[in-house]
Amino acid sequence: MADPATDAFVAHRNLLFTVAYEMLGSAADAEDVLQETWLRWVDIDHDHIQDPRAYLVRITTRQSLNRLRTVTRRRESYVGPWLPEPMLTTPDVAEDVELAESVSIALMLVLETLSPTERAVFVLREAFDVPYGEIAEAVGKTPAAVRQIAHRARLHVDERRPRTPVPASEARAVLDSFRRALDTGDLQRLMDVLAPDLVLIADGGGIKQASVRPVTGANKVARYLLGGIGKTVETVTVEIVLANGHPALLLRLNGELDGILAVRVEAGRIAGMYYVRNPEKLSHARAATPLSRR
């Protein structure tokens, strides 16, 4: 027999995962939050639940807030720069411009500068258009307070967020040129697709070799990349994939996943690079379980 509680949870699972992921920047932590949400969901009297979606979002938000406060302390001792866990995404995520931007690595790094409550309010309101009243119940604030928090968070993010995203086709073309330059090892050809003030942030988590400080400037980034790839004796393969709603590069060494390089493209050049090598952050990519549209 059909179980309404299970059906409701399954129907909204993608939404709940995305809410948790955008709040935490970690697919592994988001999965844990979903497990906690499920345990609480099956333990209540569903006869009095008028809006299962709103109730599930409320549970997920509260559990994400609890975990966010814990992982924030954990990240203080993280080795080197911390980057969000990259997620392979299906084409329909890229087609939803607002959703693609909300899960982009560049924007999620900006969200790291918000307080836990500000981040929850921003994600629910800006990415999912949740009514202020529902957000208020989820974060334990009044609707008036939530409006103020949303306004403050929006101003904070707007001051720091990347410029208007370029079309996926343009980003893919730039990435393809970048990939060919890497393949040939041509420094000048590589420089041609890099913005002068480019910043590369690499996350090895103390497990894989990665720069412990951001690498700034096209020349330094180009030499850093060519030096690393050129020195390896292993077979390097690079393919363009969709990660976090945008074209990115997936790198393999001897056929094994080594990292995902997300980029931010501006004016036909790469202005930001986010390279995740920490194997603990590549489990979802390794399992090939892409995030789909809510």
C-alpha positions in Angstrom: 0.0 0.0 0.0 1.1 3.6 -0.7 2.6 5.4 2.3 1.7 9.2 2.0 4.5 10.2 4.3 7.1 8.3 2.2 5.6 9.6 -1.0 5.7 13.2 0.2 9.3 12.9 1.3 10.4 11.3 -2.0 8.5 13.9 -4.0 10.4 16.8 -2.3 13.7 15.0 -1.8 15.6 17.0 -4.5 14.3 20.3 -3.1 15.3 19.3 0.4 18.8 18.2 -0.6 19.4 21.4 -2.6 18.3 23.5 0.4 20.6 21.6 2.7 23.5 21.7 0.1 23.2 25.4 -0.5 23.2 26.0 3.3 26.2 23.7 4.0 28.3 23.6 0.9 28.7 19.9 1.4 26.8 17.0 -0.3 27.9 14.6 2.5 26.5 16.9 5.2 23.3 17.5 3.1 22.7 13.8 3.0 23.1 13.5 6.8 20.6 16.3 7.2 18.1 14.5 4.9 18.5 11.4 7.0 17.7 13.4 10.2 14.8 15.1 8.4 13.4 11.7 7.4 13.6 10.4 11.0 11.7 13.4 12.3 9.2 13.3 9.4 8.1 9.7 10.0 7.8 10.3 13.7 5.0 12.9 13.6 1.2 12.8 13.1 0.7 13.6 9.4 -3.1 14.0 9.8 -2.5 17.6 11.0 0.1 18.5 8.3 -1.7 20.7 5.7 1.4 21.5 3.6 4.0 18.7 3.6 6.5 20.6 1.4 6.6 23.6 3.8 6.8 21.3 6.9 9.7 19.3 5.3 11.6 22.5 4.3 11.2 23.7 7.9 12.7 20.5 9.3 15.5 20.5 6.8 16.3 24.2 7.5 16.5 23.7 11.2 18.7 20.6 10.9 20.9 22.4 8.4 21.3 25.3 10.9 22.3 23.0 13.6 24.9 21.3 11.4 26.1 24.6 10.0 27.1 25.9 13.4 29.0 22.6 14.0 30.8 22.5 10.6 31.7 26.2 10.9 33.9 25.4 13.9 35.3 22.4 12.1 36.4 24.4 9.1 38.4 26.7 11.3 41.1 24.0 11.6 40.8 23.0 7.9 44.2 22.7 6.1 44.4 25.3 3.3 41.5 27.0 1.6 38.1 25.5 2.0 35.9 25.2 -1.1 32.3 23.9 -1.4 32.0 20.3 -2.4 31.4 20.2 -6.2 28.3 18.5 -7.5 27.9 17.2 -11.0 24.6 18.5 -12.3 22.1 17.6 -15.0 21.5 19.9 -18.0 18.1 21.0 -16.7 19.9 22.7 -13.7 22.0 24.7 -16.1 18.9 25.7 -18.0 17.4 27.1 -14.8 19.5 30.3 -14.6 18.5 31.2 -11.1 19.1 27.7 -9.7 22.4 27.4 -11.6 23.7 30.7 -10.1 22.5 29.7 -6.6 24.5 26.5 -6.6 27.6 28.0 -8.4 30.9 27.6 -6.5 31.5 31.3 -6.7 28.2 32.3 -5.1 28.4 29.6 -2.5 31.8 31.0 -1.4 30.0 34.3 -0.9 27.3 32.6 1.2 30.1 31.4 3.5 30.5 35.1 4.6 26.9 35.2 6.0 25.8 34.2 9.4 24.0 30.9 9.7 20.6 32.5 10.0 21.3 35.0 7.2 22.4 32.2 4.9 19.2 30.2 5.7 17.0 33.2 5.0 18.9 34.1 1.8 18.8 30.6 0.4 15.1 30.0 1.1 14.0 33.4 -0.2 16.3 34.1 -3.1 16.8 30.5 -4.4 13.4 29.0 -3.6 11.0 32.0 -3.2 9.8 30.6 0.1 7.2 33.0 1.7 8.5 35.1 4.6 6.0 33.5 7.0 7.3 30.0 6.3 10.9 31.2 6.6 10.1 32.7 10.0 8.8 29.4 11.3 11.9 27.6 10.0 14.4 30.0 11.6 12.5 30.9 14.7 12.1 34.6 13.9 9.1 36.9 13.3 8.2 37.6 9.6 9.2 41.3 10.1 12.6 40.2 11.4 13.0 37.8 8.5 12.3 40.6 6.0 15.1 42.7 7.6 17.5 39.7 7.6 16.7 39.0 4.0 17.3 42.6 3.0 20.6 42.7 4.9 21.8 39.4 3.4 20.8 40.4 -0.1 22.8 43.7 0.1 25.8 41.7 1.6 25.7 39.2 -1.2 25.1 41.7 -4.0 28.3 43.6 -3.0 30.4 40.4 -3.3 28.7 38.2 -5.8 30.2 37.7 -9.3 29.0 39.7 -12.2 26.1 38.5 -14.3 26.9 34.9 -15.3 27.8 34.4 -19.0 25.8 31.9 -21.1 26.8 28.3 -20.7 27.8 28.1 -24.4 30.3 30.9 -23.9 31.7 29.4 -20.7 32.1 26.0 -22.5 33.9 27.6 -25.5 36.3 29.4 -23.1 36.9 26.1 -21.2 37.5 24.2 -24.4 40.2 26.7 -25.4 41.7 26.4 -21.9 41.7 22.6 -22.1 43.4 22.7 -25.5 46.1 25.0 -24.1 46.7 22.7 -21.2 47.0 19.7 -23.6 49.6 21.4 -25.7 51.4 23.0 -22.7 51.5 26.3 -24.6 52.0 29.1 -22.1 51.0 32.0 -24.4 47.9 30.2 -25.6 46.9 29.5 -21.9 47.5 33.2 -21.0 45.2 34.3 -23.8 42.2 32.7 -22.0 43.1 33.9 -18.5 42.0 37.3 -17.1 45.0 39.3 -15.8 43.7 39.5 -12.2 42.7 35.8 -12.2 42.6 34.1 -8.8 43.0 30.3 -8.4 41.8 28.7 -5.1 42.8 25.0 -4.6 41.4 22.7 -2.0 43.4 19.6 -1.1 42.2 19.4 2.4 45.6 18.4 3.6 45.2 15.1 1.8 46.1 16.0 -1.8 48.8 18.5 -2.8 47.4 21.9 -3.4 48.5 25.5 -2.9 47.7 26.5 0.7 47.2 30.1 -0.5 45.3 31.6 -3.4 47.4 31.9 -6.6 46.9 35.4 -8.1 47.6 36.7 -11.6 47.4 35.0 -15.0 51.1 34.4 -15.3 51.5 32.7 -11.9 48.3 30.6 -12.4 49.4 29.5 -15.8 52.8 28.4 -14.6 51.3 26.8 -11.5 49.0 24.7 -13.7 51.6 23.8 -16.4 54.1 23.0 -13.7 51.8 20.7 -11.9 50.5 18.9 -15.0 53.8 19.0 -16.8 55.7 17.3 -14.0 53.4 14.4 -13.5 54.4 11.1 -15.0 50.8 9.8 -14.9 48.4 10.0 -17.8 46.2 13.1 -17.5 42.8 13.3 -19.1 40.5 16.3 -19.0 36.9 16.5 -19.9 34.2 19.2 -19.8 31.3 18.4 -17.5 28.4 20.3 -15.8 29.2 21.0 -12.2 27.1 23.2 -10.0 25.0 24.2 -13.0 28.0 25.4 -15.1 30.6 24.0 -17.4 33.7 22.8 -15.5 36.7 20.5 -16.0 37.0 17.0 -14.6 40.6 15.8 -14.3 41.7 12.2 -14.1 45.1 10.7 -13.4 45.5 7.2 -14.9 41.8 7.0 -15.3 41.1 7.9 -11.6 39.2 11.0 -10.7 41.7 13.6 -9.3 39.7 16.8 -9.1 37.1 19.1 -10.5 38.0 22.6 -11.7 35.1 25.1 -11.6 35.6 28.5 -13.3 34.1 31.9 -13.4 34.1 33.5 -16.9 34.0 37.2 -17.5 34.5 39.0 -20.8 35.6 35.9 -22.6 38.3 35.0 -20.1 38.6 32.9 -17.0 38.5 35.3 -14.0 38.2 32.7 -11.2 39.2 29.1 -10.7 38.1 26.8 -7.9 40.0 23.5 -7.9 38.8 20.7 -5.6 41.2 17.8 -5.1 40.2 16.7 -1.6 39.1 13.1 -2.3 36.5 13.4 0.6 34.7 16.0 -1.5 34.7 14.0 -4.7 32.6 11.0 -3.6 29.4 12.2 -5.3 31.3 13.0 -8.5 33.0 9.6 -8.3 29.6 7.9 -7.8 28.2 9.8 -10.8 25.1 10.9 -8.9 24.3 14.3 -10.5 22.1 16.9 -8.9 18.9 17.5 -10.8 16.4 20.3 -10.9 14.1 20.6 -7.9 
